[in-house]
């Protein structure tokens, strides 16, 4: 089966038509690095340097080896243990990825570029370069960690792209205006990304002039000249001056632009002039701002107003400055906020935070303040164990982190004042930018916010808006049609953008025909219409929608049913009831039409105005049965995918039994535990929104089942407030259905999380109710699980005798149900209770029984847990050698099943035993290996291990996270 790779943009891989889940961030980055050097060995020390920089952990080489093994299994699942990989080979002190030239976009790009360099016919050579540049879908290896992507191996690829753009521009001048127009789109994008590259700007000026855009060419020269003077204090160099003279002289002579046609392509690590690029400086501060819009225009008075809120560039910000930007949907609030934030980001050296609060999401899935604060705490690297449970406590921790820091915070799409109040800093030095459709009177009155309400664009700004996208000459040639388009779009930026996209894609269409189609439209978006009939976005949307293929139109309508902020391609395929390979080109069509966006590689979102329009279309063009079937397919996708991920992470755990999913549902193949954990985390927001939506507007069965499946993931991640909300919703949904099993599962989870949050009365009430419900339906296993959780909470309160009573009853139920493996698990938990009571000999007996039973049943995960408990008991009896023997057996099992966290946990115990035996060097080695794993997976327990090393007075050479 053919395996293909892509690195010119997001890092991706396919086996046949199936896209592969590439695993955790470091593993994805390793694959990207090997792809940049496809066919050549990359030394291990070079890999370590790229992935960790100057301060790698001691376990870095082992981590690389594990990721290499995981990639081999991913690319060749049929490869036997110890077999020779076809793709990923060891040699020359490193690893080499063998890829056929047609199976990697980078190799195809380089081959096309080389063919262009050897072809002496400008039209043919230009066509080859256009084909090569079309392979790029964004910056090389986008999506990997910024500090890794700053490595020269990746920045050099961007240099190759820039050099190819310059070569294509030079050739286009000789090939004629037809090819020049095709090069112009890519050339404009590159020039926007490199505004101070005089060679590139000179080529843009010449190609614009050669394709009939002389006025725009002169505008570009003026803009570059001003920017050079303002930012660098220099005048245009010879290339720009020569380009200007040729435009003024109406000539397209290419000789002024160097390097010449015969120059070699820039090598990796060089820019187009053959100068080595310096290493980028890595940073760990949060930098969450979305990309700035290259074609941003207008809003000069608004920018001047918000700029006045800040002191001079040489002064510090004396207070918390809050700017509230309001206005109707589609008016450009987010665009303005992000653009201004980028322009002042250097004034806030401690980072930038951004969150879309989804205050007006059509499905009602608003991001809570607690969820937003948790994302900010995660961005600052706060360990999960240090994050308190309540919103007020989390907000206090968040404000403490911002104290004495200068951070820029963008709170986008807020519902109202109370939505953002917990997110405001408490100490001076920060800038907060809030956008909302609501008028935030409370924020102005209570917090001293500076209010700015955006209106639609002025006539001149709207014309400039279109000029930047369609070209000044085209605007000048059809001035009357442009005026009509601006009027019909109501000068609404979003409507103008949709119209512009159609005009750009079809340059032969007269603008008058576009204006006529808009005028003939009878639709209207009532919720967004102004007093003037022209202030209407639906006509623009419907016109763009009508140009879609039938398949794309159907997917666009169904996309409105998705409740979360974004979704995967598999989720879209399930909505449509089609294979992933069928919907991928459809999503590309929708993205090109600007009806959806790909916010992250492989994850798709939609502006709320467009989502509302799609929902209206669905209600009128699809039957209620069709929409309900699509909604069920989507819910089945999330339920069965989450169930598969949870089963892979904890195969012995009891979970709800599912009915077969609806036909047409796509359930992704998850190759290992890392992929399962990544799926749960990346889709967590969507699953939570699906639970809420099904509880409120659907049948409710999916709601409680999804909540049950997601319980372990939320618990292990310390997301207990989210757990409380979602399980409360699940209880209500199951009660409304009269579903006794659903109520039992939900009360069980709700009781346990209530205990986590130190709500003992609520915990006891919910667990008691779960016990009753499982008893009503005769579910012995459910009653046993409930009793084990009651025992766990009793141990947490120091009521060990009560815990033993619960365990005894649970064990009897398991015996009656013939669940020997669960009975063995209870024996291990009883042993742990004895450890807490100081009865270590009794603990040895119980844990020993558990080990033997799990060995008979073949449950390696539970066997490893019992061995770890057994070692812990031996440790407290000062039998250090037996303790170490048990730990080593547990460690071997955890490594076999690839449970990274519990592997690290056992290594910590090994270090503790060595420390107790006064073998400090061995203790330090075990703790450092554990720390390397915990840092890699981002687990909060890493701080405890660091403290152990500090107490041992050993140097901590692990990277700080």
HELIX and SHEET records of a PDB file:
HELIX    1   1 UNK A   25  UNK A   36  1                                  12    
HELIX    2   2 UNK A   44  UNK A   52  1                                   9    
HELIX    3   3 UNK A   60  UNK A   75  1                                  16    
HELIX    4   4 UNK A  101  UNK A  103  5                                   3    
HELIX    5   5 UNK A  105  UNK A  118  1                                  14    
HELIX    6   6 UNK A  122  UNK A  133  1                                  12    
HELIX    7   7 UNK A  146  UNK A  149  1                                   4    
HELIX    8   8 UNK A  152  UNK A  175  1                                  24    
HELIX    9   9 UNK A  177  UNK A  193  1                                  17    
HELIX   10  10 UNK A  198  UNK A  210  1                                  13    
HELIX   11  11 UNK A  214  UNK A  227  1                                  14    
HELIX   12  12 UNK A  228  UNK A  232  3                                   5    
HELIX   13  13 UNK A  238  UNK A  248  1                                  11    
HELIX   14  14 UNK A  254  UNK A  256  5                                   3    
HELIX   15  15 UNK A  300  UNK A  307  1                                   8    
HELIX   16  16 UNK A  333  UNK A  344  1                                  12    
HELIX   17  17 UNK A  345  UNK A  347  5                                   3    
HELIX   18  18 UNK A  369  UNK A  379  1                                  11    
HELIX   19  19 UNK A  384  UNK A  386  5                                   3    
HELIX   20  20 UNK A  391  UNK A  402  1                                  12    
HELIX   21  21 UNK A  417  UNK A  421  1                                   5    
HELIX   22  22 UNK A  441  UNK A  447  1                                   7    
HELIX   23  23 UNK A  459  UNK A  470  1                                  12    
HELIX   24  24 UNK A  472  UNK A  477  1                                   6    
HELIX   25  25 UNK A  479  UNK A  488  1                                  10    
HELIX   26  26 UNK A  493  UNK A  505  1                                  13    
HELIX   27  27 UNK A  511  UNK A  520  1                                  10    
HELIX   28  28 UNK A  526  UNK A  528  5                                   3    
HELIX   29  29 UNK A  538  UNK A  546  1                                   9    
HELIX   30  30 UNK A  550  UNK A  559  1                                  10    
HELIX   31  31 UNK A  569  UNK A  576  1                                   8    
HELIX   32  32 UNK A  580  UNK A  592  1                                  13    
HELIX   33  33 UNK A  608  UNK A  621  1                                  14    
HELIX   34  34 UNK A  624  UNK A  649  1                                  26    
HELIX   35  35 UNK A  673  UNK A  682  1                                  10    
HELIX   36  36 UNK A  684  UNK A  697  1                                  14    
HELIX   37  37 UNK A  701  UNK A  716  1                                  16    
HELIX   38  38 UNK A  720  UNK A  737  1                                  18    
HELIX   39  39 UNK A  740  UNK A  756  1                                  17    
HELIX   40  40 UNK A  760  UNK A  776  1                                  17    
HELIX   41  41 UNK A  780  UNK A  796  1                                  17    
HELIX   42  42 UNK A  800  UNK A  817  1                                  18    
HELIX   43  43 UNK A  820  UNK A  837  1                                  18    
HELIX   44  44 UNK A  840  UNK A  857  1                                  18    
HELIX   45  45 UNK A  860  UNK A  876  1                                  17    
HELIX   46  46 UNK A  880  UNK A  897  1                                  18    
HELIX   47  47 UNK A  900  UNK A  916  1                                  17    
HELIX   48  48 UNK A  920  UNK A  937  1                                  18    
HELIX   49  49 UNK A  942  UNK A  951  1                                  10    
SHEET    1   A 3 UNK A   3  UNK A   6  0                                        
SHEET    2   A 3 UNK A  12  UNK A  15 -1                                        
SHEET    3   A 3 UNK A  18  UNK A  19 -1                                        
SHEET    1   B 3 UNK A  42  UNK A  43  0                                        
SHEET    2   B 3 UNK A  94  UNK A  97 -1                                        
SHEET    3   B 3 UNK A  88  UNK A  91 -1                                        
SHEET    1   C 5 UNK A 352  UNK A 356  0                                        
SHEET    2   C 5 UNK A 408  UNK A 414  1                                        
SHEET    3   C 5 UNK A 431  UNK A 436  1                                        
SHEET    4   C 5 UNK A 321  UNK A 326  1                                        
SHEET    5   C 5 UNK A 450  UNK A 453  1                                        
SHEET    1   D 3 UNK A 567  UNK A 568  0                                        
SHEET    2   D 3 UNK A 603  UNK A 605 -1                                        
SHEET    3   D 3 UNK A 597  UNK A 600 -1                                        
END                                                                             
